[in-house]
Amino acid sequence: MKNRRFIYRSVSVLLLTGMSFGAVSCSNSNLEDVQNTGTFDSSNYFKNEEQSFSGLVAVYDLLRKYSGGFENQVTFVNAASDDFYSGGGSSTDGAGIQGFSNYTINPIIMPLSYWKDYYQGIARANLLLDRIPNANMNDQTRKRFIAEAKVLRSLYYFELLRTFRNIPLILKPILADDDFYNIPQANPADVYAQIESDIVAAVNDLPVSIAADNKAEVGRITQGTARAILGKIYLYNKKNSEAAAQFQLVNGTPGQTSQYGYHLVANFADLWKVDNKFTTESILEVMHTTKSNADWPFWGTGKDEGNSINVMLGIISYGRITTTPNNDAPSIYSGWGFNPVTEDLFNFMQGDPRLDATIFNAKKLKQENKISYSSGYKDTGYFLNKYLPRTSDVSTDPGPSELNFRQNYIAIRLADTYLMEAEALGGSGARAQALLDAVRARVGLASVPVSMQAIKDERRRELAGEGHRWFDLVRWGDAPAKLGSRGFIAGRNEVLPIPFNELVNTALQQNPGY
């Protein structure tokens, strides 16, 4: 099989769509024997390595749920944390994100895609795993494809677990004569056990690492990626010793290069340079490009490859005042004003060397008559600089520029796994101290005594705006205290409501409190 760019151009030969979770249908004319019912006859596909590879890329495509489309995960969970507001043009701009931010969310306004899209990825993985044993291909390559599909399926189940908790566990394709509507929810412990064992079984069939300049392979799951995902799953499942063991393999000696080639980049701000992709700090990175020429009719469907965080966080009607002498304000692409930074986070980060790379202070520039902009909902004057789109980042390819930003999203990076390992170690001991010190030393900060609170504070500063804070607060049990003023209710809001349409005529039960 010829090499190709792996995710930079999404392979669309296999475009599986989910009828809610698990049910697979297809309307792509490149597939053989598509029945009038819309059912995909998979017996006529996955016959060789080429077709199996297309199926694998289709599984990878759902990684863009983190940062693609209006209902991307990052802006959604940012809005519910103490670091950001929902924002947007008004209090009705996106019922789901507004309801999550003020904790009025209910099954009616809960966006269906946060359930459906991950189950779509699971359905694609299940179909590949079911059909690939009979494909005419090299056995070593087959094992790698299977391992990648199992790790991705485990990751998608993990996202469903920590969002909804009570979910069905589906490990094979659902056929037309299956009793689809009576699939029950599984015990969360059983789902955790399945995804943990799947990754453990898959690790040794994955490559140790992939060089960043290997365009045919970069972005694919490696042993280091799998262990980082497994460590995170263990941490959320309160298996701290197992989590620490996996993270130690990923992290190696704090501040040095690990066995998988991971190393903290020297300059924190470099992580957010648009064309600085797949750095030594990147463990799981979601690829975005301008090459799909994304357009409104298929935005957020999986066919588009642009990063949507950029335009969503962009400042409304931003403009530089050119008559102001020596105006050093940057040229920023006007966006939709979501996720304005809270005053609490801005104040918390004062004196931290990461402040300017993390938060764009439009309030100050406006007071200095250097810029103008329109205030959106919950405007504070502070914006997330990590993903703020510059005019220099605008695509010149066909398609609306706002849908075709190319900045990648790093779902897991080394500073994150350093701090997760320190947490798994209980926030004490020499190794936990070294891990915390390494994150701080990278930005020129002195050592502070390691503790759980020090780790929590460091995660907030280091990872601000990257989609982790809300999950952290829930995992630590800190959400009621931190988010109570926003409407968070303990015993209810730790998970989200299952979308109403998923419950109709099914065996699914709504989460408590909704």
Backbone hydrogen bonds, N-H to C=O, Kabsch-Sander energy under -0.5 kcal/mol:
donor,donor_aa,acceptor,acceptor_aa,energy
6,F,215,K,-1.2
12,S,10,S,-0.6
15,L,13,V,-0.7
16,L,14,L,-0.7
17,T,25,S,-2.0
19,M,23,A,-2.4
20,S,18,G,-1.6
22,G,119,Y,-0.6
23,A,19,M,-0.6
23,A,21,F,-1.2
24,V,174,I,-0.6
25,S,17,T,-1.9
26,C,38,G,-2.2
31,L,28,N,-1.7
35,Q,33,D,-0.8
35,Q,39,T,-1.5
38,G,35,Q,-2.2
40,F,24,V,-0.7
41,D,33,D,-0.7
41,D,39,T,-0.6
42,S,40,F,-1.6
44,N,41,D,-1.8
45,Y,42,S,-1.8
49,E,136,N,-0.9
52,S,48,N,-2.2
53,F,49,E,-2.6
54,S,50,E,-1.8
55,G,51,Q,-2.0
56,L,52,S,-2.1
57,V,53,F,-2.5
58,A,54,S,-1.7
59,V,55,G,-1.2
60,Y,56,L,-2.0
61,D,57,V,-2.0
62,L,59,V,-1.0
63,L,60,Y,-2.7
64,R,61,D,-1.7
65,K,62,L,-1.8
66,Y,63,L,-1.8
67,S,64,R,-0.6
68,G,64,R,-2.8
72,N,69,G,-0.8
72,N,70,F,-0.9
73,Q,65,K,-2.2
74,V,66,Y,-2.2
76,F,72,N,-1.2
77,V,73,Q,-2.6
78,N,74,V,-2.3
79,A,75,T,-1.7
80,A,76,F,-0.6
80,A,77,V,-0.6
81,S,78,N,-1.7
84,F,78,N,-0.5
85,Y,340,P,-2.1
88,G,337,G,-2.2
93,D,90,S,-1.6
94,G,92,T,-1.5
98,Q,94,G,-2.3
99,G,95,A,-2.4
100,F,96,G,-2.2
101,S,97,I,-1.8
102,N,98,Q,-1.7
103,Y,99,G,-0.5
104,T,99,G,-1.8
105,I,99,G,-1.4
110,M,106,N,-1.6
114,Y,111,P,-1.0
115,W,112,L,-1.6
116,K,112,L,-2.8
117,D,113,S,-2.3
119,Y,115,W,-1.7
120,Q,116,K,-2.0
121,G,117,D,-2.0
122,I,118,Y,-2.1
123,A,119,Y,-2.7
124,R,120,Q,-2.2
125,A,121,G,-2.1
126,N,122,I,-2.8
127,L,123,A,-2.2
128,L,124,R,-2.1
129,L,125,A,-2.8
130,D,126,N,-1.9
131,R,127,L,-1.9
132,I,128,L,-2.7
134,N,131,R,-1.4
135,A,132,I,-1.6
136,N,47,K,-2.9
137,M,135,A,-1.2
142,R,138,N,-2.4
143,K,139,D,-2.5
144,R,140,Q,-1.8
145,F,141,T,-2.6
146,I,142,R,-2.5
147,A,143,K,-2.4
148,E,144,R,-2.7
149,A,145,F,-2.5
150,K,146,I,-2.3
151,V,147,A,-2.2
152,L,148,E,-2.5
153,R,149,A,-2.5
154,S,150,K,-2.2
155,L,151,V,-2.3
156,Y,152,L,-2.5
157,Y,153,R,-2.3
158,F,154,S,-2.3
159,E,155,L,-2.2
160,L,156,Y,-1.9
161,L,157,Y,-2.8
162,R,158,F,-2.5
163,T,159,E,-0.9
164,F,160,L,-3.3
165,R,160,L,-1.1
165,R,161,L,-1.0
166,N,164,F,-2.9
167,I,165,R,-1.0
170,I,168,P,-0.6
174,I,22,G,-0.8
175,L,173,P,-0.6
178,D,175,L,-1.8
180,F,178,D,-2.1
182,N,179,D,-1.3
183,I,180,F,-1.2
186,A,167,I,-2.9
190,D,187,N,-1.4
191,V,187,N,-1.6
192,Y,188,P,-2.6
193,A,189,A,-2.3
194,Q,190,D,-2.1
195,I,191,V,-2.4
196,E,192,Y,-2.5
197,S,193,A,-2.1
198,D,194,Q,-2.2
199,I,195,I,-1.8
200,V,196,E,-2.2
201,A,197,S,-2.2
202,A,198,D,-1.3
203,V,199,I,-1.9
205,D,202,A,-1.9
206,L,203,V,-1.9
214,N,211,A,-1.8
215,K,213,D,-1.5
217,E,214,N,-1.6
218,V,214,N,-3.0
220,R,217,E,-1.8
223,Q,207,P,-2.6
224,G,208,V,-0.9
226,A,222,T,-2.6
227,R,223,Q,-2.4
228,A,224,G,-2.0
229,I,225,T,-2.5
230,L,226,A,-2.7
231,G,227,R,-2.8
232,K,228,A,-2.1
233,I,229,I,-2.4
234,Y,230,L,-2.8
235,L,231,G,-2.2
236,Y,232,K,-2.2
237,N,233,I,-1.7
238,K,235,L,-1.4
239,K,234,Y,-2.9
240,N,238,K,-0.8
243,A,239,K,-2.4
244,A,240,N,-2.8
245,A,241,S,-1.9
246,Q,242,E,-1.9
247,F,243,A,-2.7
248,Q,244,A,-2.3
249,L,245,A,-1.4
250,V,246,Q,-1.7
251,N,247,F,-3.4
252,G,248,Q,-2.4
256,Q,253,T,-2.4
258,S,262,Y,-2.4
261,G,258,S,-2.1
263,H,280,T,-1.9
268,F,266,A,-0.6
270,D,267,N,-1.5
271,L,268,F,-1.6
272,W,269,A,-1.5
273,K,270,D,-1.4
276,N,273,K,-2.0
277,K,275,D,-1.3
282,S,279,T,-1.2
283,I,412,I,-2.4
284,L,412,I,-2.1
286,V,409,Y,-3.7
287,M,285,E,-0.6
289,T,305,E,-1.8
293,N,290,T,-1.4
298,F,295,D,-1.3
299,W,296,W,-1.1
301,T,298,F,-1.6
307,N,405,F,-2.6
308,S,67,S,-2.4
308,S,306,G,-0.6
309,I,67,S,-1.0
312,M,308,S,-1.9
313,L,309,I,-2.2
314,G,310,N,-1.0
318,Y,315,I,-1.2
319,G,372,S,-2.1
321,I,370,K,-2.5
322,T,320,R,-1.0
324,T,321,I,-1.5
327,N,324,T,-0.8
328,D,326,N,-0.7
332,I,330,P,-0.8
333,Y,389,P,-2.3
335,G,315,I,-1.4
336,W,311,V,-2.3
337,G,314,G,-3.0
338,F,312,M,-3.3
339,N,86,S,-2.3
341,V,382,Y,-2.2
342,T,83,D,-2.3
346,F,342,T,-2.1
347,N,343,E,-2.7
348,F,344,D,-2.2
349,M,345,L,-1.8
350,Q,347,N,-1.2
352,D,349,M,-2.2
355,L,352,D,-2.0
358,T,354,R,-1.5
358,T,355,L,-0.5
359,I,355,L,-3.4
360,F,383,F,-3.5
361,N,359,I,-0.6
362,A,360,F,-1.5
362,A,381,G,-1.3
363,K,381,G,-1.9
365,L,361,N,-1.5
366,K,362,A,-2.4
367,Q,363,K,-1.9
368,E,364,K,-1.7
369,N,366,K,-1.5
370,K,365,L,-2.8
371,I,365,L,-0.9
372,S,319,G,-2.4
374,S,316,I,-2.5
377,Y,88,G,-3.2
379,D,376,G,-1.4
383,F,360,F,-2.0
385,N,358,T,-2.3
385,N,383,F,-0.8
386,K,358,T,-0.8
387,Y,384,L,-0.7
388,L,385,N,-0.8
391,T,331,S,-1.8
393,D,390,R,-1.8
394,V,391,T,-1.3
403,L,400,P,-1.5
404,N,401,S,-1.5
405,F,307,N,-0.5
408,N,274,V,-0.5
409,Y,286,V,-1.9
411,A,284,L,-1.7
411,A,409,Y,-0.9
412,I,284,L,-1.7
414,L,281,E,-2.3
416,D,413,R,-0.7
417,T,413,R,-1.8
418,Y,414,L,-2.7
419,L,415,A,-1.9
420,M,416,D,-2.3
421,E,417,T,-2.3
422,A,418,Y,-2.2
423,E,419,L,-2.0
424,A,420,M,-2.6
425,L,421,E,-1.8
426,G,423,E,-2.1
427,G,422,A,-2.2
428,S,425,L,-0.5
433,Q,429,G,-2.0
434,A,430,A,-2.2
435,L,431,R,-2.5
436,L,432,A,-2.2
437,D,433,Q,-2.7
438,A,434,A,-2.1
439,V,435,L,-1.5
440,R,436,L,-1.9
441,A,437,D,-3.3
442,R,438,A,-1.5
443,V,439,V,-0.5
443,V,440,R,-1.1
444,G,441,A,-1.8
445,L,440,R,-2.6
455,I,451,S,-2.1
456,K,452,M,-2.5
457,D,453,Q,-2.6
458,E,454,A,-2.2
459,R,455,I,-2.5
460,R,456,K,-2.0
461,R,457,D,-1.9
462,E,458,E,-3.0
463,L,459,R,-2.3
464,A,461,R,-0.5
466,E,463,L,-2.1
472,D,468,H,-2.4
473,L,469,R,-2.6
474,V,470,W,-2.0
475,R,471,F,-2.6
476,W,472,D,-2.6
477,G,473,L,-0.8
477,G,474,V,-0.7
478,D,473,L,-1.9
479,A,473,L,-1.3
482,K,478,D,-2.4
483,L,479,A,-3.2
484,G,480,P,-1.1
486,R,483,L,-1.4
487,G,483,L,-0.6
487,G,484,G,-1.1
488,F,483,L,-1.9
490,A,488,F,-0.5
492,R,489,I,-1.7
493,N,489,I,-2.4
495,V,492,R,-1.2
496,L,163,T,-3.1
500,F,107,P,-2.3
502,E,499,P,-1.7
503,L,499,P,-0.5
503,L,500,F,-1.9
504,V,500,F,-0.9
506,T,503,L,-1.8
507,A,181,Y,-1.4
514,Y,511,N,-1.7
